[in-house]
Amino acid sequence: MPFSTSDGVPLWTLTSGTASSLPPVVIVHGGPGLWDDYAVLAEMLDDLTVVHRFDQRGCGRSGPSELQSVRRTAQDIDELREYWGHERIVVLGHSFGATLALAYAGWYGDRAAGVVYVGGVGIGDWRTPERAERARRMTPPQVDRLDELGEKRDRTPEQEIEFRVLAWFPDHADRSMAMTWARDSAAVDLPINFAANRELLLDVNRWPEGYLAGLAAGLRAPVTFVHGAGDPRSAVNVRDLAAHTQRHTFHLVPDAGHFPWLEQPELFRKVLREALQGCGNKF
């Protein structure tokens, strides 16, 4: 039976793997405003435990929702946890989903067996170095074209793909494959929820200074931080966040960008599986 949240929003979900002595995993996608595209991550883990994926409210294949907040989306995760019948879960978040996963664990501490924080932005001023690195990886005509397309509110399907490619290719460290990987992501026939993107980012920006670090400091569950050394989002900011957690490991993946499983699949798989196995004991 399809799942609907307590306020009536139907969420797209997909489950693979088989329950085991290891805690179940819930993958939390990024964006914000995008969709789950993490079959490869599920395949790295679902021989060890059950793995759940979902599209956040108003995003991808899930139903529409005017309500967009980090707190409400975290509540959705907890309602899914209960729906799937789990006492505790490992939340594996990527990009914005990493922030959401850590926030969930902070707000629902007794229900989080662990956090895997992949490609997040950490704390402090991450935008200034990220923007500089993106600009360095683009030509001036590419920057101009991205700005031009970003101002259009009636992009054609072809222009939408071009816009996504230009926005996403700087995320990859391997410059020879960056355009190919960006085109693969851009070709997904789902709309970006730009309203959700704006609202959720504004919500995070309204948090008081030190709020996320405080959530991290209060976590009792283990946290595994994974970051590509070639991600335009600086690892320094993520290390600063990691320093606040009681139990954490930090993995800087060499020669990898924002999607380290694309550029270092075997190393990333090893780190992911070790992280899950480290969440197997109750604290």
C-alpha positions as CSV (number, residue, x, y, z in Angstrom):
1,M,0.0,0.0,0.0
2,P,1.4,3.4,-0.9
3,F,2.6,5.6,2.0
4,S,1.1,9.0,2.8
5,T,2.3,11.3,5.5
6,S,0.2,12.3,8.5
7,D,-0.8,15.5,6.6
8,G,-1.7,13.5,3.5
9,V,1.2,13.8,1.1
10,P,1.9,10.6,-0.8
11,L,5.6,9.7,-0.9
12,W,7.3,7.6,-3.6
13,T,9.4,4.8,-1.9
14,L,11.5,1.9,-2.9
15,T,12.9,-0.9,-0.8
16,S,15.6,-3.5,-1.5
17,G,17.7,-5.9,0.5
18,T,16.7,-8.2,3.4
19,A,16.5,-7.4,7.1
20,S,19.5,-8.6,9.1
21,S,21.2,-8.0,12.4
22,L,22.5,-4.7,11.0
23,P,20.2,-1.7,11.2
24,P,18.2,-0.7,8.2
25,V,19.3,2.2,6.0
26,V,17.2,5.1,4.8
27,I,18.8,7.1,2.0
28,V,18.1,10.8,2.0
29,H,18.5,12.6,-1.3
30,G,19.9,16.1,-1.9
31,G,18.9,19.2,-3.8
32,P,16.9,20.4,-2.1
33,G,14.1,20.0,-4.6
34,L,15.5,17.0,-6.5
35,W,14.7,13.3,-6.2
36,D,16.3,9.9,-5.2
37,D,18.8,8.7,-7.8
38,Y,20.8,6.4,-5.5
39,A,20.2,2.9,-6.8
40,V,24.0,2.5,-6.9
41,L,24.3,3.3,-3.2
42,A,21.5,0.8,-2.3
43,E,23.3,-1.9,-4.3
44,M,26.4,-1.3,-2.3
45,L,24.6,-2.1,1.0
46,D,21.5,-4.2,0.3
47,D,23.3,-7.6,0.6
48,L,24.0,-6.5,4.2
49,T,20.6,-5.2,5.3
50,V,17.3,-3.6,4.1
51,V,17.7,-0.3,2.3
52,H,14.9,2.2,1.8
53,R,14.8,5.1,-0.6
54,F,12.2,7.9,-1.0
55,D,11.5,11.1,-2.8
56,Q,10.9,14.0,-0.4
57,R,7.5,15.8,-0.3
58,G,6.8,17.8,-3.4
59,C,9.8,16.3,-5.1
60,G,10.4,13.8,-7.9
61,R,7.7,11.1,-7.9
62,S,6.1,12.1,-4.6
63,G,3.0,14.2,-4.2
64,P,2.8,18.0,-4.1
65,S,3.3,19.9,-0.9
66,E,3.2,23.6,-0.2
67,L,4.7,23.0,3.2
68,Q,8.5,22.8,3.0
69,S,10.7,22.8,6.1
70,V,13.5,20.7,7.4
71,R,11.6,19.9,10.5
72,R,8.6,18.6,8.5
73,T,10.8,16.5,6.2
74,A,12.5,15.0,9.2
75,Q,9.1,14.1,10.6
76,D,8.3,12.4,7.2
77,I,11.5,10.3,7.7
78,D,10.3,9.3,11.1
79,E,6.9,8.5,9.9
80,L,8.4,6.3,7.2
81,R,10.6,4.6,9.8
82,E,7.5,3.7,11.8
83,Y,5.6,2.6,8.6
84,W,8.5,0.3,7.7
85,G,8.4,-1.1,11.2
86,H,11.9,-0.2,12.4
87,E,12.9,0.8,15.9
88,R,16.1,2.5,14.7
89,I,17.6,3.4,11.3
90,V,20.9,4.5,9.8
91,V,20.2,7.8,7.9
92,L,22.5,8.1,4.8
93,G,22.3,11.6,3.4
94,H,24.0,13.1,0.4
95,S,24.6,16.9,-0.3
96,F,21.6,18.7,1.3
97,G,20.4,15.3,2.4
98,A,23.5,15.1,4.6
99,T,22.3,18.1,6.6
100,L,18.8,16.7,6.7
101,A,20.1,13.3,7.9
102,L,22.1,14.9,10.7
103,A,19.2,17.1,11.7
104,Y,16.9,14.0,11.9
105,A,19.4,12.3,14.1
106,G,19.6,15.3,16.3
107,W,15.9,15.7,16.7
108,Y,15.1,11.9,16.9
109,G,18.2,10.7,18.6
110,D,16.8,7.5,20.1
111,R,15.7,6.4,16.7
112,A,19.0,7.0,14.8
113,A,21.4,4.1,14.9
114,G,23.9,6.1,12.9
115,V,24.5,8.8,10.3
116,V,26.5,8.7,7.1
117,Y,27.1,12.3,6.0
118,V,28.2,12.3,2.3
119,G,29.2,15.5,0.4
120,G,27.6,17.9,2.8
121,V,28.6,21.5,3.3
122,G,29.5,21.4,7.0
123,I,29.4,24.7,9.0
124,G,30.7,28.2,8.5
125,D,31.1,30.1,5.2
126,W,31.2,27.3,2.6
127,R,29.6,29.3,-0.2
128,T,32.6,31.7,-0.9
129,P,35.2,29.0,-1.7
130,E,32.6,26.8,-3.4
131,R,31.6,29.6,-5.8
132,A,35.2,30.4,-6.5
133,E,36.0,26.8,-7.3
134,R,32.9,26.5,-9.6
135,A,34.0,29.6,-11.5
136,R,37.5,28.2,-11.9
137,R,36.1,25.0,-13.5
138,M,33.9,26.9,-16.0
139,T,34.8,29.1,-19.0
140,P,33.4,32.6,-19.1
141,P,31.0,31.7,-21.9
142,Q,29.7,28.8,-19.8
143,V,29.2,31.1,-16.8
144,D,27.3,33.6,-19.0
145,R,25.1,30.9,-20.5
146,L,24.2,29.5,-17.1
147,D,23.2,32.9,-15.9
148,E,21.2,33.5,-19.0
149,L,19.3,30.2,-18.7
150,G,18.9,30.7,-15.0
151,E,16.9,33.9,-15.6
152,K,14.5,32.1,-18.0
153,R,11.2,31.0,-16.4
154,D,10.0,29.2,-19.5
155,R,12.9,27.0,-20.5
156,T,12.3,24.5,-23.3
157,P,13.1,20.8,-22.4
158,E,16.4,21.2,-24.3
159,Q,17.3,24.4,-22.4
160,E,16.4,22.7,-19.1
161,I,18.9,19.9,-19.8
162,E,21.5,22.5,-20.8
163,F,20.9,24.5,-17.7
164,R,21.2,21.4,-15.5
165,V,24.4,20.3,-17.2
166,L,26.1,23.7,-16.8
167,A,25.0,23.8,-13.1
168,W,26.1,20.3,-12.3
169,F,29.2,19.5,-14.3
170,P,31.6,21.5,-12.0
171,D,30.6,19.1,-9.1
172,H,32.9,16.4,-10.6
173,A,36.7,16.2,-10.1
174,D,37.3,14.2,-13.2
175,R,37.1,16.9,-15.9
176,S,37.2,14.3,-18.7
177,M,34.0,12.7,-17.4
178,A,32.3,15.7,-15.8
179,M,30.0,16.6,-18.8
180,T,29.0,13.0,-19.3
181,W,28.0,12.5,-15.7
182,A,26.2,15.8,-15.6
183,R,24.2,14.9,-18.8
184,D,23.2,11.6,-17.3
185,S,21.8,13.3,-14.2
186,A,20.2,16.1,-16.3
187,A,18.4,13.7,-18.6
188,V,16.2,12.4,-15.7
189,D,12.6,13.3,-16.8
190,L,11.6,14.8,-13.5
191,P,11.1,18.5,-12.7
192,I,13.3,20.4,-10.1
193,N,11.1,21.8,-7.4
194,F,12.7,25.3,-7.2
195,A,10.1,26.4,-4.6
196,A,11.2,23.6,-2.3
197,N,14.8,24.5,-3.0
198,R,14.3,28.1,-1.9
199,E,12.2,27.3,1.2
200,L,14.4,24.6,2.6
201,L,17.6,26.6,2.1
202,L,16.0,29.7,3.7
203,D,14.9,27.4,6.6
204,V,18.5,26.3,7.2
205,N,19.8,29.8,6.8
206,R,17.4,30.9,9.6
207,W,19.0,28.5,12.1
208,P,21.0,30.4,14.7
209,E,24.7,30.4,14.5
210,G,26.0,27.2,16.0
211,Y,22.7,25.4,15.8
212,L,23.9,22.6,13.6
213,A,27.1,22.2,15.5
214,G,25.0,21.9,18.7
215,L,22.9,19.1,17.1
216,A,26.1,17.3,16.1
217,A,27.5,17.7,19.6
218,G,24.4,16.1,21.1
219,L,24.5,13.0,18.9
220,R,25.2,9.7,20.7
221,A,25.0,7.6,17.4
222,P,28.2,7.3,15.3
223,V,28.6,9.6,12.4
224,T,30.7,8.8,9.3
225,F,31.7,11.8,7.3
226,V,32.6,11.1,3.6
227,H,33.8,13.9,1.4
228,G,35.4,14.0,-2.1
229,A,38.8,15.8,-2.1
230,G,37.8,17.3,-5.4
231,D,34.3,18.5,-4.3
232,P,33.9,22.2,-4.8
233,R,32.4,22.3,-1.3
234,S,35.4,22.6,1.0
235,A,36.2,19.7,3.2
236,V,37.4,22.2,5.8
237,N,33.8,23.1,6.7
238,V,32.9,19.5,7.0
239,R,35.9,18.8,9.3
240,D,34.8,21.7,11.4
241,L,31.3,20.1,11.8
242,A,32.8,16.7,12.5
243,A,34.9,18.1,15.3
244,H,31.7,18.7,17.3
245,T,30.5,15.1,17.2
246,Q,31.3,12.7,20.0
247,R,31.8,9.6,17.8
248,H,32.9,10.2,14.3
249,T,35.2,9.1,11.5
250,F,36.1,11.3,8.6
251,H,37.0,9.9,5.1
252,L,38.5,12.3,2.5
253,V,38.1,10.4,-0.8
254,P,41.0,11.2,-3.2
255,D,40.4,12.2,-6.8
256,A,36.6,12.4,-6.3
257,G,34.1,15.2,-6.4
258,H,30.6,15.6,-5.1
259,F,29.6,12.1,-6.1
260,P,32.5,10.0,-4.9
261,W,30.9,6.7,-5.8
262,L,31.3,7.6,-9.5
263,E,35.0,8.4,-9.3
264,Q,36.1,6.0,-6.6
265,P,33.5,3.3,-6.5
266,E,35.4,0.5,-4.8
267,L,36.9,2.8,-2.1
268,F,33.5,4.4,-1.5
269,R,31.8,1.0,-1.2
270,K,34.3,-0.1,1.4
271,V,33.8,3.1,3.4
272,L,30.0,2.8,3.2
273,R,30.0,-0.8,4.3
274,E,32.3,-0.2,7.2
275,A,30.2,2.7,8.3
276,L,27.1,0.5,8.3
277,Q,28.8,-2.3,10.2
278,G,30.0,0.3,12.8
279,C,26.4,1.1,13.5
280,G,25.5,-2.4,14.4
281,N,25.8,-2.1,18.2
282,K,23.5,-0.2,20.4
283,F,25.0,2.7,22.4
